[in-house]
Amino acid sequence: MESEEAVLALAALSQSTRLEAFRTLVRHEPGGLAAGELARLLEVPPNTLSAHLSILTRARLVTSERHSRSIVYRANLGEFRDVAVFLLRDCCGGRPEVCAPILESLQPCCPPKRKERSRV
């Protein structure tokens, strides 16, 4: 990731409605939310939300897909991961103990389910 891309993403998230929209979309992964439902949840007029979603889309933090008459928005978790990695890539300057607490706090809140071994 280039600095310009990271700046664009961070700028998109630096406004409270956009930040809350992104966080709400993250909570609704992997299915996403229709624009109208997202506007209702955030208590934001649809035209206002549309402008915010355009900014998040330009920053590649949100994707959209048309489903019949509605547009479903999803958080682009891969892009968000790239931003986080960009910020943390050189955080410890060769001293892993500096970054250890940050990395520990980034552990998923819902770890993947372990696959059960089949008994033969």
N, C-alpha and C positions, 0 to 999 in steps of 0.2 A: 504494500500500500504506500502511496506517495503522500507527502505532507498535505498537498492540496485536497486530496480526497478525505483525509482525516479532518481537516479544517471544515470542509463542507458538511460532513456528518455531524461533527460536534456543534457547528453553528445551527444545524437543523434541530438538534436536541436542546438547544439553549433557550427555547421558549416553552413556557409551562404547558400550554395546550398540546403542542407537538410532543413534548416529553411524555405527557400522560397518554396521548394517543398511541405512541410507540409501546409504552409499558402495557397498555391494555391489549394491544395486538399480540404482544409476547405471551400474555396470560391466556390468549385464545388460540395459541398454536396447537396443532398444525392446521386447524380448519379455517382460521381467519374470521373476519367479521365483515358483513355487508356494511357499506358506508352509512346507511340510515341507522342501523343498529349501533354502530360506533358513535355516531352523533348523539343518539339518544342516551347512551351510557355516559358520555362525557358532558351531556347537557349543553351542547354547542349547536348553533344553527348549522344546517347542512352546508350552506354555501361557505360559511366560515371554515368548517372542517375541511371542505374540498380544497381550499387554499393551503391549509396546513398539510394536508396529505400530498399535495403537489410538491411542496418543499421537501418532505420526507422521501418522496419518490425520486426527486432529482438527486438527493443525497444517497440514493440506492439503499436506504434503510427500510423501505416499504415496497412491496410489489402489489400489483393488482391484477385481477382476472375477472372478466365479464362472465356472469352466470345469468342467462336469460335477461331480465330487465335490471338486475342489480350488479354492482361491482363489489367484489369481495377483496378486501385488503388483508395482507399478511405481513408480519414482521420478517425482514430479511436477516435471519440470525447469522448467516454466514458473513454478511457484510459487517454486522455489529461485532462479530468475533474478530474480524480483521482489524477493526478500529481498536478494540481492546488489546489485541496483540501488538499493534503498532505502538500504542501508548506504553506497554509494559516490556517491549522487546529489550530495551537497554536499561531497564530500571535499576538493576542492581550493580552495574558497572563492575562485574566480576566478583561481587560479594553476595552470594545467594541468600545469606541470612537477612539481608535487607528486604528482599522480595518475598521471603517465605510467608510472612503473615498475610500479605496481599493475595498470594496464590492460594493459600489455605482458605481464605474467605470466598474465593471464586469457585469452590467446589459446588457442584450442582445441589440445589435444594431437593431435588427428586432424582436420586441416582438411578441409572438404568436397572431394570429388573435383571436379575441373574438368570441365565438359562439353566434349566434343570437338565441334568444328565439323564439320558434314558437308561434304564436298568435292563440289561440283557441277560 
